[in-house]
């Protein structure tokens, strides 16, 4: 399953790197990412095999709080 996720408060590349690492740790495969520095918004396109398993893991990591899944 392909997913597009938006993160807020992306002030520098380090923020996005941390968010992507959390996604990868939860079983996602990154396809693409982009940061709009002026709006402090980052987007990530990724793929997961089982969205339910991914979401269960992702809800437990810090990046979840900054994602469009939480809001």
Secondary structure, DSSP 4 states (H G I P E B T S, - for coil): -EEEEEEE---SHHHHHHHHHHHHHTT-EEEEEEEETTTTEEEEEEE-S-HHHHHHHHTTSGGGGGBTTT-
